[in-house]
Amino acid sequence: MLLPSRQHVFLIAAGCLLLITFTLYRHAPITLSRDPVQSASSSLPTTPEHSAGNSTLGFEAIFVLSAGPSWRTRGLQAAANVTGLRLTIPPQPPVPPSLITAFQTLGDDTQETTQHPTRGASAAWLAHLDLIKHIHQSAVDTALVLEDDVDWDVSLRTQTPRIATAIRNLTHTPPTAYITAPYGRAWDILWLGHCGEYWEDGIETVIFDDPAVCPHKHYSGWAKQYVSRLPDGRRAVYRSYNPVCSFAYALSRAGARKVLELVGAGGDEAFDVAVMHHCRAGRLVCFSVVPEVVHQYFPAERFGVKSLVDVGNGEAAGEEEAVFEGVMGSTENILESARCRALWGRTCLRM
């Protein structure tokens, strides 16, 4: 039997190595080049921004703050179906009336500036804390919190990649972090949905074109004077100064822990106001999107249905809810409402 020469052994080994390398290369994972919710035929380019346009908008999960099934959650789910969002609605633990009363009184009354929340605001505050505790215990990297009566544009999943790019630019996030963290990790809270924010020239701002921005002439609310200072047809992202309302906010893992530590004991006007004060003071690293991409939906005015936080808001139930649920309401500052598209086939922006 002839044994192969040393040269033959070398050639055989080299050939095997080339074959193994080629095989590994052919079968190397390519999932990072595609959005996980897209089909295999998707032609999305390999850029990190596109992961912020997935079914959870680039966050690990989207959690909904809700007291239970109602016109709010049914409309919310309809909007999610239209835009392909995946929502999680954890069961909300009951809040004893005595706890709400006790929470109202928390705070240092020796300070002249100490304010106390109303009963409705106290209940809402405790509900937000319960959900943030759930997020913290779930150990998710990032999470988006939505109140259950909110609305957004049908093009939301094309808006969030631009927002993610702006956040990364403002926080100087290195390219190596893009794939696993579309927004980076150098933040505590992102205010995607609010009812107003302050802005002036001189604030470090990333501004980008967005065809889905509500035109200035149709924008409503106390912040119209600040929004109108931005170029029409463009959206801005910058460090938060005065965001009000908690329609939609994202939390990082560290941010969830900080919020629980900083506002878990009450002592302010409302949950959103307390968080805003900590953002302004720099104890929380916060960024605002202006104009907002998530806003509150209201049923038709004649039914008198408002936020659960409001006292004596004419909240309807039973048969009355079934009546107004079938009548289109309105969503301010959202150009093409996903709720109204899903339920009535058209937008409901007040012109």
C-alpha positions in Angstrom: 0.0 0.0 0.0 1.4 3.4 -1.0 1.3 6.1 1.6 0.6 9.6 0.5 3.6 11.9 0.4 4.0 14.8 2.7 3.1 17.1 -0.2 -0.1 15.2 -1.0 -1.2 15.4 2.7 -0.7 19.2 2.7 -2.7 19.6 -0.5 -5.5 17.4 0.8 -5.6 19.4 4.1 -5.6 22.7 2.3 -8.5 21.6 0.1 -10.5 20.5 3.1 -9.9 23.8 4.8 -11.1 25.8 1.8 -14.2 23.6 1.6 -15.0 24.1 5.3 -14.4 27.9 5.0 -16.7 28.1 1.9 -19.4 26.1 3.6 -19.3 28.3 6.7 -19.4 31.4 4.6 -22.4 30.2 2.6 -24.3 29.4 5.8 -23.3 32.4 7.9 -26.3 34.0 9.6 -27.8 37.0 7.7 -30.7 37.8 10.0 -29.1 41.1 11.0 -29.6 42.4 7.5 -33.3 42.1 7.7 -36.1 43.3 9.9 -37.3 40.3 11.9 -40.9 41.0 11.0 -40.2 41.1 7.2 -40.5 38.1 5.0 -37.5 36.4 3.5 -38.1 38.3 0.2 -37.7 41.7 1.9 -35.2 44.0 0.2 -34.6 46.3 3.2 -31.0 47.4 3.2 -28.6 46.4 6.0 -28.9 49.5 8.1 -29.6 49.7 11.8 -32.4 52.2 11.5 -34.7 49.6 10.0 -34.8 47.6 13.2 -36.6 50.6 14.8 -39.4 50.0 12.4 -40.2 46.5 13.5 -43.4 45.3 15.2 -42.3 46.7 18.6 -40.7 49.9 17.1 -37.2 48.8 18.0 -38.0 48.3 21.7 -37.9 44.9 23.3 -41.7 45.2 24.1 -44.6 47.6 23.9 -46.7 47.5 27.1 -50.1 49.1 27.4 -51.4 50.7 30.6 -55.0 49.7 30.8 -57.7 49.1 33.4 -59.2 46.4 31.2 -61.2 45.8 28.0 -63.2 48.8 26.8 -63.6 51.1 23.8 -60.0 52.3 24.5 -58.3 48.9 24.2 -60.5 47.8 21.3 -59.6 50.9 19.3 -56.0 50.6 20.3 -55.8 47.0 19.1 -57.5 48.0 15.8 -54.8 50.7 15.3 -52.1 48.2 16.1 -53.5 45.7 13.6 -53.5 48.3 10.8 -49.9 49.3 11.5 -48.6 45.8 12.4 -47.6 46.5 16.0 -47.4 43.8 18.7 -48.8 45.0 22.0 -48.8 43.5 25.4 -51.5 44.4 27.9 -50.5 43.1 31.4 -53.3 42.7 33.9 -53.4 45.8 36.1 -53.4 45.0 39.8 -56.3 46.6 41.8 -55.5 49.8 43.7 -57.3 50.0 47.1 -59.1 53.4 47.7 -57.2 53.8 50.9 -53.9 53.6 49.1 -55.0 56.3 46.7 -56.0 58.5 49.6 -52.6 57.9 51.3 -50.7 58.5 48.1 -52.4 61.9 47.7 -50.9 63.1 51.0 -47.3 62.1 50.3 -44.6 64.8 50.1 -42.9 67.3 52.3 -45.5 69.9 53.3 -42.8 72.0 54.9 -41.8 73.1 51.4 -43.8 75.9 49.8 -43.5 74.3 46.4 -44.8 70.9 47.4 -47.9 69.9 45.4 -50.3 67.0 45.7 -52.0 65.1 43.0 -55.8 64.9 42.6 -57.5 61.6 43.4 -57.7 60.7 39.7 -54.0 61.7 39.1 -53.0 59.6 42.2 -54.7 56.5 40.8 -53.1 57.1 37.4 -49.7 57.6 39.1 -50.0 54.4 41.0 -51.0 52.5 37.8 -47.9 53.8 36.0 -45.7 52.7 38.9 -47.2 49.3 38.8 -46.5 48.9 35.1 -43.0 50.2 35.4 -42.4 47.7 38.3 -43.6 45.0 35.9 -41.1 46.2 33.2 -38.3 46.3 35.7 -39.0 42.8 37.0 -39.3 41.6 33.4 -35.6 42.6 32.9 -36.3 43.9 29.3 -33.6 46.1 27.8 -36.1 48.7 26.6 -39.8 49.1 26.7 -42.4 51.5 25.3 -45.4 52.3 27.5 -48.7 53.4 25.8 -51.8 54.6 27.5 -54.8 52.7 26.2 -56.6 55.7 24.6 -53.8 56.8 22.4 -53.4 57.0 18.6 -50.7 57.4 16.1 -50.1 57.8 12.3 -50.5 54.9 10.0 -46.9 55.5 8.9 -45.5 55.2 12.5 -43.1 52.4 11.6 -41.4 54.7 9.0 -41.2 57.5 11.5 -39.4 55.7 14.3 -36.2 54.8 12.4 -35.6 58.5 11.8 -36.2 59.1 15.5 -33.8 56.3 16.5 -31.1 57.8 14.2 -31.6 61.2 15.9 -31.3 59.8 19.4 -28.1 58.0 18.4 -26.7 61.2 17.0 -27.5 63.2 20.1 -26.1 60.6 22.4 -23.0 59.9 20.2 -23.8 56.2 20.2 -21.0 54.2 18.5 -21.8 52.1 15.4 -21.1 48.8 17.2 -24.2 49.3 19.4 -26.7 50.0 16.5 -27.7 46.4 15.8 -28.8 45.4 19.3 -30.0 48.9 20.4 -31.6 51.0 17.6 -31.9 54.0 19.9 -28.6 53.4 21.7 -28.6 53.0 25.5 -27.4 56.4 26.7 -30.9 57.5 27.8 -33.5 56.9 30.5 -36.7 58.1 28.9 -37.9 58.9 25.3 -41.1 61.0 25.1 -42.7 59.9 21.9 -46.2 60.9 22.9 -47.1 64.0 24.9 -49.4 67.0 24.8 -46.7 69.7 24.5 -43.0 70.5 24.8 -40.9 73.7 25.0 -38.4 74.5 22.3 -36.1 77.5 21.5 -33.3 78.3 19.1 -30.0 77.3 20.6 -31.2 73.9 22.0 -29.1 71.1 20.4 -31.6 69.6 18.0 -31.7 67.0 15.3 -34.3 68.0 12.7 -35.4 65.7 9.8 -38.1 65.7 7.1 -41.2 63.8 7.8 -44.1 63.9 5.4 -46.4 62.6 8.2 -45.9 65.7 10.4 -49.1 67.5 11.3 -49.0 70.9 9.5 -48.6 73.9 11.8 -52.0 75.3 10.8 -53.7 72.2 12.1 -51.5 71.6 15.3 -53.5 72.1 18.5 -52.5 72.7 22.1 -50.5 75.0 24.4 -47.2 74.1 22.6 -48.3 75.4 19.2 -46.1 78.5 19.7 -43.0 76.3 20.1 -43.9 73.8 17.3 -44.5 76.7 14.9 -40.8 77.8 15.4 -39.7 74.6 13.8 -39.7 74.3 10.0 -43.1 73.0 8.8 -43.0 69.4 7.5 -40.2 68.5 9.8 -39.8 66.7 13.1 -37.3 67.5 15.9 -35.6 65.5 18.6 -33.8 67.1 21.5 -33.2 66.8 25.3 -36.4 67.1 27.2 -37.2 70.4 29.0 -41.0 70.5 29.6 -42.8 67.5 28.2 -46.3 67.2 29.6 -48.6 64.1 29.5 -47.5 60.5 29.4 -49.3 59.2 26.3 -46.2 57.3 25.1 -42.8 57.0 26.7 -40.0 54.6 26.3 -37.8 53.4 29.2 -34.4 51.9 29.2 -33.6 49.3 31.9 -31.7 51.8 33.9 -34.4 54.4 33.3 -37.2 52.2 34.7 -35.2 51.7 37.9 -34.5 55.4 38.2 -38.1 56.4 37.7 -39.2 54.0 40.5 -36.6 55.5 42.8 -37.3 59.1 42.0 -41.1 59.3 41.7 -42.2 56.2 43.6 -43.2 58.3 46.7 -45.4 60.9 45.1 -45.1 64.5 46.2 -45.9 66.3 43.0 -48.8 67.4 40.9 -48.9 64.3 38.7 -46.8 61.4 37.4 -45.8 63.1 34.2 -45.0 66.4 35.9 -42.8 64.6 38.5 -40.9 62.8 35.8 -40.6 66.0 33.8 -39.1 67.8 36.7 -36.4 65.1 37.1 -35.7 65.3 33.3 -35.2 69.0 33.5 -32.9 68.7 36.6 -30.8 66.2 34.8 -31.5 63.3 37.2 -33.0 61.5 34.3 -31.6 61.6 30.7 -34.7 62.3 28.6 -35.3 63.2 25.0 -38.5 64.5 23.4 -39.9 64.1 19.9 -41.6 67.3 18.6 -44.2 67.3 17.2 -45.2 64.1 19.0 -45.8 60.9 17.1 -48.4 59.6 19.6 -51.4 61.5 20.9 -54.7 60.9 22.8 -57.8 59.9 20.9 -61.1 61.4 22.1 -64.6 60.1 21.3 -67.0 62.6 19.8 -67.4 65.7 22.0 -71.1 65.4 22.5 -70.6 62.3 24.6 -68.3 64.2 27.1 -65.8 61.3 27.5 -62.3 62.5 28.5 -59.3 61.1 30.3 -59.7 58.8 33.3 -57.5 61.2 35.2 -60.0 64.0 34.9 -62.5 64.4 37.7 -66.2 64.3 36.7 -65.4 63.7 33.1 -68.7 62.1 32.1 -67.1 58.6 31.6 -69.7 56.4 30.0 -70.3 52.7 30.5 -72.5 49.9 29.4 -75.0 50.7 26.7 -73.9 54.4 26.4 -70.3 53.2 25.6 -71.7 51.0 22.9 -73.3 54.0 21.3 -70.4 56.4 21.3 -67.9 53.7 20.4 -69.5 53.5 17.0 -69.2 57.2 16.3 -65.9 58.7 15.1 -64.1 61.0 17.4 -60.8 62.8 16.8 -57.1 62.7 17.4 -55.2 66.0 17.6 -51.8 66.5 15.9 -51.8 63.1 14.1 -52.1 63.5 10.3 -53.5 60.1 9.4 -55.0 58.4 12.5 -54.4 54.7 12.7 -57.5 54.3 14.9 -59.8 56.1 12.6 -58.4 54.4 9.5 -59.0 51.0 11.2 -62.5 51.8 12.4 -63.9 54.3 9.9 -61.5 54.2 6.9 -60.4 57.8 7.2 -58.5 60.3 9.2 -60.0 62.2 12.1 -57.7 65.2 12.5 -59.6 68.4 13.3 -59.1 70.8 10.4 
